[in-house]
Amino acid sequence: MPYFLDLCDIKIPVDRDWEYRIGSNCNPENRKNFSASPDGTFFMFRPCGMYNKMIYPLRRLRLKGVLFYQGESNTMYYNEYDSLMKLMASSLRECFGDPRLKIAFTELPFYGQEDDERGTDNWDNLRLAQERAAKEIPDSVLVDIYDLGFKYELHPQNKMDVAKRIYKSFSKLLY
């Protein structure tokens, strides 16, 4: 059995014929026409799509906390970001029935132009919005990964240090 999935005590061979079905056609033409794939993989382009398809179905789970690592696509809307973070925290707490659900936000890493003065571009302004929101949202923490970024690299390559910082900050909040 040369190829297998190792799930603790269970080994599932993967060198056999597989049964499958096409769940959605990801051709570029279909992305333009949402009706071509109403319940397919393009839910993220619909209002509330991510929430309805990825969060709401988990509502009966009891969570200790939520980690939120996002922001790059919102840099043009930094003026709205802190209020959206607060609204998201409130919505998550309502969805999971826990008004004190712990939430860790991961700060955007360094990216773009070097500048000694914070708040001079959209990325800096979004980071400042993240800082404001984290201070105002009870039972939350902002994980600082600014120094792990690079000028031309959107996502930090050093994933291990990112994970360690998230673990350290989130553990303090949870325990």
FISEPA-566596 format. One record per residue (C-alpha): residue number from 1; x negated, y negated, z negated. Coordinates in steps of 0.25 Angstrom, whole numbers, plus 5000, padded with zeros to 4 digits. Last residue first. Example, Ala and Ser with C-alpha at 12.3 -4.5 7.8 and 13.67 -1.06 7.14 Angstrom:
<site drenro="2" xx="4945" yy="5004" zz="4971"/>
<site drenro="1" xx="4951" yy="5018" zz="4969"/>
***
This chain:
<site drenro="175" xx="5027" yy="4879" zz="4883"/>
<site drenro="174" xx="5033" yy="4874" zz="4896"/>
<site drenro="173" xx="5027" yy="4860" zz="4897"/>
<site drenro="172" xx="5013" yy="4864" zz="4893"/>
<site drenro="171" xx="5014" yy="4876" zz="4903"/>
<site drenro="170" xx="5018" yy="4867" zz="4914"/>
<site drenro="169" xx="5006" yy="4858" zz="4913"/>
<site drenro="168" xx="4996" yy="4870" zz="4912"/>
<site drenro="167" xx="5003" yy="4878" zz="4923"/>
<site drenro="166" xx="5004" yy="4867" zz="4932"/>
<site drenro="165" xx="4990" yy="4863" zz="4930"/>
<site drenro="164" xx="4985" yy="4878" zz="4932"/>
<site drenro="163" xx="4994" yy="4879" zz="4945"/>
<site drenro="162" xx="4988" yy="4867" zz="4951"/>
<site drenro="161" xx="4974" yy="4871" zz="4947"/>
<site drenro="160" xx="4976" yy="4885" zz="4954"/>
<site drenro="159" xx="4982" yy="4878" zz="4966"/>
<site drenro="158" xx="4969" yy="4871" zz="4970"/>
<site drenro="157" xx="4973" yy="4868" zz="4984"/>
<site drenro="156" xx="4982" yy="4856" zz="4980"/>
<site drenro="155" xx="4993" yy="4854" zz="4990"/>
<site drenro="154" xx="4994" yy="4842" zz="5000"/>
<site drenro="153" xx="4979" yy="4843" zz="5003"/>
<site drenro="152" xx="4973" yy="4831" zz="5010"/>
<site drenro="151" xx="4968" yy="4822" zz="4999"/>
<site drenro="150" xx="4967" yy="4834" zz="4989"/>
<site drenro="149" xx="4975" yy="4838" zz="4976"/>
<site drenro="148" xx="4971" yy="4844" zz="4963"/>
<site drenro="147" xx="4969" yy="4831" zz="4956"/>
<site drenro="146" xx="4984" yy="4828" zz="4956"/>
<site drenro="145" xx="4988" yy="4841" zz="4950"/>
<site drenro="144" xx="4995" yy="4835" zz="4938"/>
<site drenro="143" xx="5007" yy="4843" zz="4933"/>
<site drenro="142" xx="5019" yy="4834" zz="4929"/>
<site drenro="141" xx="5026" yy="4839" zz="4917"/>
<site drenro="140" xx="5041" yy="4841" zz="4914"/>
<site drenro="139" xx="5049" yy="4843" zz="4901"/>
<site drenro="138" xx="5056" yy="4829" zz="4902"/>
<site drenro="137" xx="5055" yy="4822" zz="4916"/>
<site drenro="136" xx="5051" yy="4807" zz="4914"/>
<site drenro="135" xx="5036" yy="4810" zz="4914"/>
<site drenro="134" xx="5037" yy="4820" zz="4925"/>
<site drenro="133" xx="5045" yy="4810" zz="4933"/>
<site drenro="132" xx="5034" yy="4799" zz="4932"/>
<site drenro="131" xx="5023" yy="4808" zz="4935"/>
<site drenro="130" xx="5030" yy="4813" zz="4948"/>
<site drenro="129" xx="5033" yy="4799" zz="4952"/>
<site drenro="128" xx="5018" yy="4795" zz="4950"/>
<site drenro="127" xx="5014" yy="4808" zz="4959"/>
<site drenro="126" xx="5024" yy="4803" zz="4969"/>
<site drenro="125" xx="5018" yy="4789" zz="4970"/>
<site drenro="124" xx="5004" yy="4796" zz="4971"/>
<site drenro="123" xx="5009" yy="4804" zz="4983"/>
<site drenro="122" xx="5016" yy="4792" zz="4989"/>
<site drenro="121" xx="5004" yy="4783" zz="4989"/>
<site drenro="120" xx="4997" yy="4773" zz="4980"/>
<site drenro="119" xx="5003" yy="4777" zz="4967"/>
<site drenro="118" xx="4990" yy="4781" zz="4960"/>
<site drenro="117" xx="4978" yy="4772" zz="4962"/>
<site drenro="116" xx="4965" yy="4779" zz="4964"/>
<site drenro="115" xx="4968" yy="4783" zz="4978"/>
<site drenro="114" xx="4965" yy="4795" zz="4986"/>
<site drenro="113" xx="4974" yy="4797" zz="4998"/>
<site drenro="112" xx="4982" yy="4810" zz="5000"/>
<site drenro="111" xx="4985" yy="4821" zz="4990"/>
<site drenro="110" xx="4982" yy="4822" zz="4975"/>
<site drenro="109" xx="4992" yy="4832" zz="4969"/>
<site drenro="108" xx="5007" yy="4830" zz="4967"/>
<site drenro="107" xx="5011" yy="4832" zz="4953"/>
<site drenro="106" xx="5017" yy="4845" zz="4949"/>
<site drenro="105" xx="5030" yy="4844" zz="4941"/>
<site drenro="104" xx="5032" yy="4853" zz="4930"/>
<site drenro="103" xx="5047" yy="4855" zz="4924"/>
<site drenro="102" xx="5051" yy="4860" zz="4911"/>
<site drenro="101" xx="5066" yy="4863" zz="4910"/>
<site drenro="100" xx="5071" yy="4855" zz="4898"/>
<site drenro="99" xx="5086" yy="4853" zz="4903"/>
<site drenro="98" xx="5086" yy="4868" zz="4907"/>
<site drenro="97" xx="5098" yy="4873" zz="4914"/>
<site drenro="96" xx="5090" yy="4877" zz="4926"/>
<site drenro="95" xx="5098" yy="4868" zz="4936"/>
<site drenro="94" xx="5099" yy="4857" zz="4926"/>
<site drenro="93" xx="5084" yy="4857" zz="4923"/>
<site drenro="92" xx="5081" yy="4858" zz="4938"/>
<site drenro="91" xx="5090" yy="4846" zz="4941"/>
<site drenro="90" xx="5084" yy="4837" zz="4930"/>
<site drenro="89" xx="5070" yy="4840" zz="4935"/>
<site drenro="88" xx="5074" yy="4838" zz="4949"/>
<site drenro="87" xx="5080" yy="4824" zz="4945"/>
<site drenro="86" xx="5068" yy="4820" zz="4938"/>
<site drenro="85" xx="5059" yy="4824" zz="4949"/>
<site drenro="84" xx="5068" yy="4816" zz="4959"/>
<site drenro="83" xx="5067" yy="4804" zz="4950"/>
<site drenro="82" xx="5052" yy="4805" zz="4951"/>
<site drenro="81" xx="5051" yy="4807" zz="4966"/>
<site drenro="80" xx="5060" yy="4796" zz="4971"/>
<site drenro="79" xx="5049" yy="4786" zz="4973"/>
<site drenro="78" xx="5040" yy="4796" zz="4977"/>
<site drenro="77" xx="5048" yy="4799" zz="4990"/>
<site drenro="76" xx="5037" yy="4799" zz="5000"/>
<site drenro="75" xx="5029" yy="4809" zz="4991"/>
<site drenro="74" xx="5041" yy="4819" zz="4991"/>
<site drenro="73" xx="5035" yy="4830" zz="5000"/>
<site drenro="72" xx="5023" yy="4831" zz="4991"/>
<site drenro="71" xx="5031" yy="4832" zz="4978"/>
<site drenro="70" xx="5031" yy="4846" zz="4974"/>
<site drenro="69" xx="5027" yy="4856" zz="4962"/>
<site drenro="68" xx="5039" yy="4857" zz="4953"/>
<site drenro="67" xx="5037" yy="4868" zz="4942"/>
<site drenro="66" xx="5049" yy="4871" zz="4934"/>
<site drenro="65" xx="5050" yy="4876" zz="4919"/>
<site drenro="64" xx="5054" yy="4886" zz="4909"/>
<site drenro="63" xx="5065" yy="4892" zz="4919"/>
<site drenro="62" xx="5078" yy="4899" zz="4916"/>
<site drenro="61" xx="5083" yy="4905" zz="4929"/>
<site drenro="60" xx="5098" yy="4902" zz="4932"/>
<site drenro="59" xx="5095" yy="4891" zz="4941"/>
<site drenro="58" xx="5085" yy="4899" zz="4951"/>
<site drenro="57" xx="5095" yy="4898" zz="4963"/>
<site drenro="56" xx="5095" yy="4882" zz="4960"/>
<site drenro="55" xx="5080" yy="4881" zz="4963"/>
<site drenro="54" xx="5076" yy="4887" zz="4976"/>
<site drenro="53" xx="5088" yy="4886" zz="4986"/>
<site drenro="52" xx="5097" yy="4875" zz="4980"/>
<site drenro="51" xx="5085" yy="4867" zz="4975"/>
<site drenro="50" xx="5077" yy="4868" zz="4988"/>
<site drenro="49" xx="5088" yy="4865" zz="4997"/>
<site drenro="48" xx="5093" yy="4853" zz="4988"/>
<site drenro="47" xx="5094" yy="4844" zz="5001"/>
<site drenro="46" xx="5090" yy="4853" zz="5013"/>
<site drenro="45" xx="5076" yy="4854" zz="5018"/>
<site drenro="44" xx="5071" yy="4864" zz="5008"/>
<site drenro="43" xx="5082" yy="4874" zz="5012"/>
<site drenro="42" xx="5074" yy="4877" zz="5024"/>
<site drenro="41" xx="5072" yy="4892" zz="5021"/>
<site drenro="40" xx="5086" yy="4897" zz="5025"/>
<site drenro="39" xx="5100" yy="4894" zz="5020"/>
<site drenro="38" xx="5104" yy="4885" zz="5031"/>
<site drenro="37" xx="5094" yy="4890" zz="5042"/>
<site drenro="36" xx="5098" yy="4885" zz="5055"/>
<site drenro="35" xx="5107" yy="4875" zz="5049"/>
<site drenro="34" xx="5095" yy="4867" zz="5044"/>
<site drenro="33" xx="5091" yy="4864" zz="5058"/>
<site drenro="32" xx="5077" yy="4857" zz="5059"/>
<site drenro="31" xx="5071" yy="4868" zz="5051"/>
<site drenro="30" xx="5077" yy="4878" zz="5060"/>
<site drenro="29" xx="5069" yy="4872" zz="5072"/>
<site drenro="28" xx="5056" yy="4874" zz="5064"/>
<site drenro="27" xx="5058" yy="4889" zz="5064"/>
<site drenro="26" xx="5059" yy="4894" zz="5050"/>
<site drenro="25" xx="5070" yy="4904" zz="5053"/>
<site drenro="24" xx="5077" yy="4909" zz="5040"/>
<site drenro="23" xx="5079" yy="4921" zz="5032"/>
<site drenro="22" xx="5074" yy="4931" zz="5043"/>
<site drenro="21" xx="5076" yy="4945" zz="5037"/>
<site drenro="20" xx="5067" yy="4955" zz="5032"/>
<site drenro="19" xx="5064" yy="4970" zz="5030"/>
<site drenro="18" xx="5049" yy="4973" zz="5028"/>
<site drenro="17" xx="5041" yy="4984" zz="5035"/>
<site drenro="16" xx="5030" yy="4989" zz="5025"/>
<site drenro="15" xx="5016" yy="4984" zz="5021"/>
<site drenro="14" xx="5022" yy="4976" zz="5010"/>
<site drenro="13" xx="5022" yy="4986" zz="4999"/>
<site drenro="12" xx="5028" yy="4981" zz="4986"/>
<site drenro="11" xx="5020" yy="4984" zz="4973"/>
<site drenro="10" xx="5028" yy="4983" zz="4960"/>
<site drenro="9" xx="5021" yy="4983" zz="4946"/>
<site drenro="8" xx="5017" yy="4968" zz="4947"/>
<site drenro="7" xx="5023" yy="4964" zz="4960"/>
<site drenro="6" xx="5012" yy="4967" zz="4970"/>
<site drenro="5" xx="5017" yy="4965" zz="4984"/>
<site drenro="4" xx="5010" yy="4975" zz="4994"/>
<site drenro="3" xx="5000" yy="4977" zz="5005"/>
<site drenro="2" xx="4990" yy="4989" zz="5005"/>
<site drenro="1" xx="5000" yy="5000" zz="5000"/>
***
